[in-house]
Amino acid sequence: MSADLTSLQSESRVLFAIKLIPMQGQRFQPTGFPSLGAAFYRTPNGQSVLVESAQSMANRLEATIWNAATNEPNTDVRGISHVVVKRKGHFLTDTMLESHRLNSPYLLEGSNKGFVEKLKGELGALSEGPIDRKLLAQVLLKYDVGSLLHGVFLAKKELAGGRLRVARALTAFVEADGAETVASGGVKNDHVNPSGLTKLGYGNVPFARDEYTAKTITLYVNLDLAQIRGYGLGAPAERLLTLLGLYKVRALIDGDMRFRTACDLRRESEGAVLATRPRGFELPDLADLRTQLRLAIDACKGAMTETEVAFDDDLKKGRDEDNEAEEGEAAEAP
């Protein structure tokens, strides 16, 4: 399928609802939350459960363009903007891996203030008055294009008073409808000392385990074309962002969707992937998206940079009282 985006020019969204099934058997393990467990809720389709959250899927979509073996973007997207952080000359992290992207403490909180000062200089015009979203988008395109798809919140006060934020333009999540609990369990066996002290890891330890089945499991995807156009970056950048979003979706569903040990999923059908909006739009295949994405990156290379920042501070562990203070301050913030 050719990457023809003509039919999207008058659309505000591209929406997909892609049916998934377990790779083997019927059971799967949904995401869990502290003090909550699996997220159950009632819908017209019966009891539903959240299999994978939007936050987690943002990370999984970004992982489709990252080479974990070499710690760099994969060859299909080489040349996109991102910031690599090195410590004592060795790779430490990258904005493509950081949960808060350019708001990473390894960029903004270290003793090396060079990158912070650079951002302050380029975003200085936003320190007072209404936010110029086009200027903000230009700076994000320059340093970390993924922020324009996955969102960012530059909360540091030195950067326009902590007011700079961009919502997600590419959102995905996985839900299962008609879900039922499969209660099981097992025993951690100690064949040497079955009656040993269990708190130290010895002895036989029985445990309970919940897995789930469902009538349907669906990956929902929302690519916000109106938001992408609203950045005001021009046609080449709009095409780059649209192709990059579609590439990530296609790479995800064509690749490995093993979200957890007991949550290994695949597409229900190997046929064409059709959008629910606009009707008739077919997700291009990976080979064509790869070709068109390379051309789009080349067309925008003058607006993007690959930046290297040094973080040579000690990696100190936080104290509980520090964390409690920060949480208290956050709770009192307006």
BAMIDREN-782850 format. One record per residue (C-alpha): residue in one letter; residue number from 1; x negated, y negated, z negated. Coordinates in pm, whole numbers, plus 50000, padded with zeros to 5 digits. Example, Ala and Ser with C-alpha at 12.3 -4.5 7.8 and 13.67 -1.06 7.14 Angstrom:
BEGIN
- rest;nr;x;y;z
- A;1;48770;50450;49220 $
- S;2;48633;50106;49286 $
//
This chain:
BEGIN
- rest;nr;x;y;z
- M;1;50000;50000;50000 $
- S;2;49847;49665;50108 $
- A;3;49802;49391;49846 $
- D;4;50048;49156;50016 $
- L;5;50163;48902;49758 $
- T;6;50388;48705;49996 $
- S;7;50708;48834;49835 $
- L;8;50592;48696;49498 $
- Q;9;50559;48334;49606 $
- S;10;50911;48239;49495 $
- E;11;50923;48469;49193 $
- S;12;50866;48369;48830 $
- R;13;50790;48722;48705 $
- V;14;50674;49061;48816 $
- L;15;50833;49329;48598 $
- F;16;50763;49702;48589 $
- A;17;50925;49984;48390 $
- I;18;50701;50287;48445 $
- K;19;50814;50625;48311 $
- L;20;50556;50824;48117 $
- I;21;50548;51178;47977 $
- P;22;50306;51363;47748 $
- M;23;50014;51516;47934 $
- Q;24;50096;51853;47777 $
- G;25;50398;51973;47584 $
- Q;26;50664;51738;47454 $
- R;27;50514;51577;47141 $
- F;28;50333;51248;47104 $
- Q;29;50200;51026;46825 $
- P;30;50318;50662;46825 $
- T;31;50120;50374;46684 $
- G;32;50146;50323;46309 $
- F;33;50136;50015;46089 $
- P;34;50005;49969;45731 $
- S;35;50273;50031;45466 $
- L;36;50524;50099;45746 $
- G;37;50417;50394;45955 $
- A;38;50585;50435;46292 $
- A;39;50810;50147;46403 $
- F;40;51164;50285;46445 $
- Y;41;51467;50084;46554 $
- R;42;51815;50140;46696 $
- T;43;51900;50053;47057 $
- P;44;52183;50141;47297 $
- N;45;51961;50437;47394 $
- G;46;51969;50577;47040 $
- Q;47;51678;50584;46802 $
- S;48;51369;50429;46959 $
- V;49;51007;50406;46849 $
- L;50;50726;50172;46950 $
- V;51;50454;50386;47105 $
- E;52;50204;50109;47180 $
- S;53;50225;49739;47086 $
- A;54;50162;49438;47309 $
- Q;55;49849;49355;47109 $
- S;56;49704;49702;47160 $
- M;57;49800;49712;47528 $
- A;58;49620;49380;47589 $
- N;59;49302;49548;47468 $
- R;60;49366;49859;47676 $
- L;61;49428;49652;47989 $
- E;62;49103;49463;47934 $
- A;63;48921;49793;47888 $
- T;64;49009;49888;48247 $
- I;65;48755;49632;48373 $
- W;66;48482;49691;48113 $
- N;67;48195;49939;48148 $
- A;68;48130;50063;47794 $
- A;69;47819;50254;47903 $
- T;70;47638;49942;48027 $
- N;71;47819;49677;47817 $
- E;72;47925;49463;48110 $
- P;73;48224;49414;48344 $
- N;74;48265;49694;48595 $
- T;75;48151;49646;48953 $
- D;76;48502;49571;49081 $
- V;77;48519;49247;48880 $
- R;78;48154;49149;48866 $
- G;79;48133;48770;48880 $
- I;80;48439;48688;48668 $
- S;81;48379;48446;48383 $
- H;82;48309;48579;48034 $
- V;83;48073;48510;47744 $
- V;84;47827;48774;47627 $
- V;85;47689;48747;47274 $
- K;86;47343;48880;47196 $
- R;87;47174;48928;46861 $
- K;88;46796;48931;46852 $
- G;89;46793;48989;47225 $
- H;90;47031;49285;47222 $
- F;91;47397;49310;47318 $
- L;92;47634;49241;47027 $
- T;93;47977;49169;47175 $
- D;94;48160;48992;47457 $
- T;95;48472;48779;47490 $
- M;96;48619;49066;47691 $
- L;97;48597;49281;47376 $
- E;98;48685;49024;47112 $
- S;99;49041;49027;46975 $
- H;100;49053;48646;46982 $
- R;101;48836;48604;47291 $
- L;102;48675;48255;47289 $
- N;103;48791;48209;46930 $
- S;104;48550;48482;46821 $
- P;105;48351;48399;46504 $
- Y;106;48039;48524;46684 $
- L;107;48079;48228;46918 $
- L;108;48214;47962;46686 $
- E;109;48098;48038;46331 $
- G;110;47729;48122;46367 $
- S;111;47440;47890;46286 $
- N;112;47379;47843;46661 $
- K;113;47626;47564;46744 $
- G;114;47528;47525;47108 $
- F;115;47839;47687;47254 $
- V;116;48073;47510;47012 $
- E;117;47921;47175;47108 $
- K;118;47957;47264;47475 $
- L;119;48328;47337;47428 $
- K;120;48373;47018;47224 $
- G;121;48216;46819;47504 $
- E;122;48436;46969;47774 $
- L;123;48755;46961;47566 $
- G;124;48690;46625;47399 $
- A;125;48959;46451;47599 $
- L;126;49217;46675;47426 $
- S;127;49129;46567;47073 $
- E;128;49417;46318;47059 $
- G;129;49755;46293;47224 $
- P;130;49938;46556;47430 $
- I;131;49741;46860;47546 $
- D;132;49631;46844;47910 $
- R;133;49701;47207;47998 $
- K;134;49530;47179;48335 $
- L;135;49205;47068;48174 $
- L;136;49234;47344;47914 $
- A;137;49301;47599;48189 $
- Q;138;48999;47479;48387 $
- V;139;48772;47525;48086 $
- L;140;48916;47872;48017 $
- L;141;48873;47968;48382 $
- K;142;48512;47852;48364 $
- Y;143;48415;48046;48054 $
- D;144;48662;48335;48009 $
- V;145;48919;48392;48281 $
- G;146;49077;48677;48085 $
- S;147;49206;48423;47833 $
- L;148;49443;48294;48101 $
- L;149;49604;48639;48123 $
- H;150;49580;48770;47768 $
- G;151;49614;48440;47582 $
- V;152;49392;48257;47335 $
- F;153;49426;48033;47029 $
- L;154;49126;47807;46964 $
- A;155;49202;47752;46599 $
- K;156;48878;47574;46506 $
- K;157;48951;47219;46388 $
- E;158;48655;47077;46580 $
- L;159;48827;47179;46903 $
- A;160;49116;46934;46942 $
- G;161;49223;46987;46582 $
- G;162;49294;47357;46636 $
- R;163;49587;47287;46871 $
- L;164;49463;47465;47183 $
- R;165;49652;47780;47263 $
- V;166;49771;47976;47566 $
- A;167;50039;48245;47552 $
- R;168;49999;48581;47721 $
- A;169;50069;48578;48092 $
- L;170;50026;48957;48117 $
- T;171;50221;49154;47858 $
- A;172;50265;49530;47830 $
- F;173;50406;49765;47568 $
- V;174;50528;50124;47549 $
- E;175;50862;50230;47398 $
- A;176;51020;50573;47354 $
- D;177;51400;50610;47353 $
- G;178;51600;50894;47204 $
- A;179;51314;50967;46966 $
- E;180;51317;51250;46712 $
- T;181;51070;51336;46436 $
- V;182;50870;51658;46452 $
- A;183;50760;51732;46096 $
- S;184;50467;51970;46057 $
- G;185;50144;51994;45862 $
- G;186;49839;52200;45785 $
- V;187;49554;52263;45544 $
- K;188;49197;52141;45540 $
- N;189;49023;52464;45444 $
- D;190;48708;52493;45236 $
- H;191;48589;52851;45282 $
- V;192;48295;52792;45043 $
- N;193;48474;52644;44741 $
- P;194;48854;52649;44788 $
- S;195;48920;52517;44436 $
- G;196;48658;52241;44450 $
- L;197;48714;51878;44353 $
- T;198;48926;51740;44638 $
- K;199;48851;51372;44575 $
- L;200;48490;51446;44669 $
- G;201;48593;51634;44983 $
- Y;202;48575;51988;44847 $
- G;203;48856;52241;44820 $
- N;204;49164;52327;45025 $
- V;205;49381;52023;45096 $
- P;206;49733;52064;45241 $
- F;207;49871;51772;45442 $
- A;208;50194;51666;45613 $
- R;209;50206;51545;45972 $
- D;210;50476;51372;46175 $
- E;211;50482;51372;46553 $
- Y;212;50768;51278;46783 $
- T;213;50962;51377;47092 $
- A;214;51172;51145;47307 $
- K;215;51415;51156;47597 $
- T;216;51218;50884;47778 $
- I;217;50887;50703;47731 $
- T;218;50847;50378;47925 $
- L;219;50557;50144;47989 $
- Y;220;50695;49792;48034 $
- V;221;50485;49528;48210 $
- N;222;50554;49156;48251 $
- L;223;50325;48939;48466 $
- D;224;50434;48576;48424 $
- L;225;50375;48413;48763 $
- A;226;50539;48087;48654 $
- Q;227;50288;48048;48374 $
- I;228;49999;48121;48608 $
- R;229;50121;47855;48853 $
- G;230;50177;47617;48561 $
- Y;231;49805;47608;48488 $
- G;232;49770;47387;48798 $
- L;233;49448;47556;48907 $
- G;234;49538;47587;49274 $
- A;235;49612;47874;49510 $
- P;236;49273;48055;49496 $
- A;237;49279;48078;49114 $
- E;238;49647;48175;49113 $
- R;239;49573;48458;49354 $
- L;240;49275;48569;49144 $
- L;241;49481;48584;48825 $
- T;242;49770;48766;48994 $
- L;243;49542;49023;49155 $
- L;244;49346;49069;48833 $
- G;245;49667;49136;48642 $
- L;246;49795;49384;48900 $
- Y;247;49455;49553;48919 $
- K;248;49453;49611;48542 $
- V;249;49801;49764;48550 $
- R;250;49714;49995;48839 $
- A;251;49380;50095;48684 $
- L;252;49557;50173;48356 $
- I;253;49825;50400;48499 $
- D;254;49584;50570;48740 $
- G;255;49331;50625;48464 $
- D;256;49323;50762;48112 $
- M;257;49625;50687;47894 $
- R;258;49511;50880;47590 $
- F;259;49603;50621;47329 $
- R;260;49530;50847;47030 $
- T;261;49426;51206;46959 $
- A;262;49788;51326;46983 $
- C;263;49915;51062;47226 $
- D;264;49793;51161;47570 $
- L;265;50031;51030;47838 $
- R;266;50061;51021;48216 $
- R;267;50300;50891;48477 $
- E;268;50615;51099;48515 $
- S;269;50603;51062;48894 $
- E;270;50307;51028;49128 $
- G;271;50513;50834;49382 $
- A;272;50519;50462;49455 $
- V;273;50532;50224;49158 $
- L;274;50820;49986;49229 $
- A;275;50889;49669;49035 $
- T;276;51223;49615;48868 $
- R;277;51173;49248;48963 $
- P;278;51143;49151;49237 $
- R;279;51324;49453;49375 $
- G;280;51126;49627;49643 $
- F;281;50781;49501;49540 $
- E;282;50542;49793;49527 $
- L;283;50232;49790;49309 $
- P;284;49940;49811;49556 $
- D;285;49699;50102;49530 $
- L;286;49371;50060;49349 $
- A;287;49150;50066;49657 $
- D;288;49330;49773;49820 $
- L;289;49350;49577;49497 $
- R;290;48976;49630;49452 $
- T;291;48904;49487;49797 $
- Q;292;49135;49188;49761 $
- L;293;49015;49116;49407 $
- R;294;48653;49099;49521 $
- L;295;48751;48842;49783 $
- A;296;48948;48641;49525 $
- I;297;48653;48639;49283 $
- D;298;48422;48518;49559 $
- A;299;48669;48239;49645 $
- C;300;48661;48115;49282 $
- K;301;48296;48177;49197 $
- G;302;48221;47802;49189 $
- A;303;48473;47758;48906 $
- M;304;48349;48045;48686 $
- T;305;48032;48112;48488 $
- E;306;47881;48407;48305 $
- T;307;47753;48264;47977 $
- E;308;47510;48410;47724 $
- V;309;47515;48301;47359 $
- A;310;47280;48401;47077 $
- F;311;47413;48505;46736 $
- D;312;47114;48578;46516 $
- D;313;47278;48536;46174 $
- D;314;47286;48816;45919 $
- L;315;47594;49036;45944 $
- K;316;47717;48999;45588 $
- K;317;48011;49181;45439 $
- G;318;48298;48965;45320 $
- R;319;48404;48965;44955 $
- D;320;48757;49043;44845 $
- E;321;48790;48706;44673 $
- D;322;48689;48528;44995 $
- N;323;48952;48716;45191 $
- E;324;49215;48647;44926 $
- A;325;49133;48276;44934 $
- E;326;49159;48265;45311 $
- E;327;49493;48445;45303 $
- G;328;49622;48202;45041 $
- E;329;49514;47903;45245 $
- A;330;49674;48048;45555 $
- A;331;49998;48105;45369 $
- E;332;50010;47742;45264 $
- A;333;49929;47603;45607 $
- P;334;50214;47425;45787 $
//
